[in-house]
């Protein structure tokens, strides 16, 4: 087990940021801490890094008790949402920082920095200052800087949160490839469920300082433990009192065997997928996901009255 | 257009009347009879002693207030300590308090029947009317400048880079030296310049605690006052010119050591 927290609790004044949180991350895995803002996911990451001291509970890194260990001695690499570049140093100097303070030989530092800059695709930009880089480049520099001392554990705090959507998607795929190359145990904090599902082997879903569910992305999506997990991971519609994924609702043109009646309010074409927004008989609104072919076959027009049948519903106590 | 020129002329006119004219007059009066009398006036033993004492005080007071100013600023911004807000407010006290009041409070503290004065006198330490009290006065009145310059910059740069350095294995001291200090260096420089200017120009507090004995406990500002009162106007003007010269030299030094890009505006490093 590369990372483990046991019953970690952390309060800021009256606010309980972490309430008895126990998680584990396997060696070489990529785990996402997912949750809305205020769920405690960043605080948990900072507790693992040693940047916050928990009020109670223990932290183990690579089997070693690390709760009272200073961040300098934990062997973790930390990447901040806003990159935290050393602005007065060049990209090379930033990446070399950890090696320089360890007084490694100059030739070794040069070779390692070259290797890292290649790894994060900043090969020709070593002489630039952080201010001369784009957001995505700065974040890759921060990643190289964190990887330089060969940490046992890599901790990423919303690393793509400050980037625009396109760059974020690119970096996500790139991070997954990087992880496949380096196999450094990684914990990624994100509020974006799509990001967590795309990148992580395992997701720890948090809310209000507690762990709601832990599992591989597919498990969270298909067998959510409770209402919160169901609504947070993936889109959801309500039919009657039950929750159902929008792609698990069938639209029927006759009332036979249906679960209810609804009127088509809007039809949104999103390429392969078509989203039909409906007003149910009880006044609630829901949406249904169809493939383009299904939508074409139904010949739906806004204002049509249709019937719905839910294929896989969930009711939480 | 007219509005723009009106603002320019009134601003320039104001500066001319309030600032430039009196200083120019001092220079004119000092050199009215040529360089000879000016040189004679500033090389009298008392004038030389006053200049030396002023510089000696500055050389000790400025580094002390720089080091403690940076420490204070870090304590105020970085540590959530109880009473942090109070410390922050107290640091400004010398800016709000008249130097005369500062001098008086030091006098009361170190007088023979004061809180500290009695004990120190019994142990043979002379504070009042001597170098120590003058240094204390200088330290008191020039404390806020480095703190005030550094605090907003520390707030602005945030804690991310320092935390990043810590996770990379840097000790607290290494982080301060390699990350924090480079980021606040211009704020520190500016604070040092202001502190120096304030120390060189100090009069109110020092004149109460020093006794102003010519050739012994008289700084340059007091020398100007004493010369003026003794109708030695050339001496007063000449010493004033030296004070003004020191102030200008400090400002020039700051402009020269700042890199070019930063001269035009206030930019964080």
Contacts between the chains, C-beta under 8 A, distances in Angstrom:
chain1	res1	chain2	res2	distance
A	49	B	167	5.8
A	50	B	167	7.7
A	51	B	163	5.5
A	51	B	166	7.4
A	51	B	167	7.4
A	70	B	166	7.6
A	71	B	163	7.5
A	71	B	166	4.6
A	71	B	167	5.0
A	72	B	166	5.7
A	72	B	167	7.5
A	72	B	169	4.9
A	72	B	170	6.8
A	72	B	171	6.6
A	73	B	169	8.0
A	74	B	167	7.7
A	76	B	167	5.9
A	77	B	167	6.8
A	77	B	168	7.8
A	78	B	163	7.3
A	78	B	164	6.6
A	78	B	167	4.1
A	80	B	160	5.1
A	80	B	163	7.4
A	80	B	164	6.3
A	82	B	160	6.1
A	83	B	160	7.9
A	84	B	160	3.6
A	84	B	161	4.9
A	84	B	163	7.0
A	84	B	164	4.1
A	85	B	161	7.1
A	86	B	161	5.8
A	86	B	164	7.7
A	86	B	165	7.6
A	86	B	178	7.9
A	86	B	179	6.1
A	87	B	161	7.5
A	87	B	183	7.1
A	87	B	268	8.0
A	87	B	269	7.3
A	88	B	182	4.5
A	88	B	183	6.8
A	88	B	269	5.9
A	97	B	165	7.1
A	97	B	168	5.7
A	97	B	170	7.5
A	97	B	178	7.7
A	98	B	168	4.0
A	98	B	169	5.5
A	98	B	170	7.9
A	101	B	168	7.3
A	101	B	169	6.0
A	101	B	170	5.3
A	101	B	174	5.7
A	101	B	178	7.8
A	102	B	169	6.5
A	142	B	164	7.6
A	145	B	164	7.5
A	145	B	168	7.0
A	146	B	167	7.4
A	146	B	168	7.4
A	148	B	168	7.6
A	149	B	168	6.5
A	149	B	169	6.2
